[in-house]
Amino acid sequence: MILPQKHIKVSESIFGLGSVIIELIQKPKTFDDLWNDFQRINNTKNIPSLHSLDNFVMALTFLFIIGAIQEGEKGVIELCS
């Protein structure tokens, strides 16, 4: 689910996953670096839900659509200013 609802926790939603991804982008990163950083905290106390690569890509797409992230030089992912 994209947004949390009565039976879906924020940590299980794409919306909540997007907030975690934004926190991981302190500096521009490649997709692989960002995915590896996320894998370290996936399904831990920080994110009590297991997210797949598909959910990760959907969250990145969501963040791009709302203008939170952009593609930088050499294809890196960076926060919009």
C-alpha positions, 0 to 999 in steps of 0.5 A: 500500500502506498499510504498507511490505513487502519490495518497498514502501519506506516512502516509497511507503506510506500509512504513510510519507506520513502521517508526512510530512503530520504534519511539515507540520502545524505549525499548523492548515491548510486542506486546500488549504494542506496539499496545496500545502505537500506538492506542494512536496516531492512527488517530491524527495529528501525524498520519493523517491516521487510521490504522487497526490491519492488517496494524500494523501487516503488518508493523511489518512483513515488519520491521522484514523482512528488519532486523529493529526489532527482537524478544527478550527474552520472545517474546518482540519486540526490535530494531536490533542493 
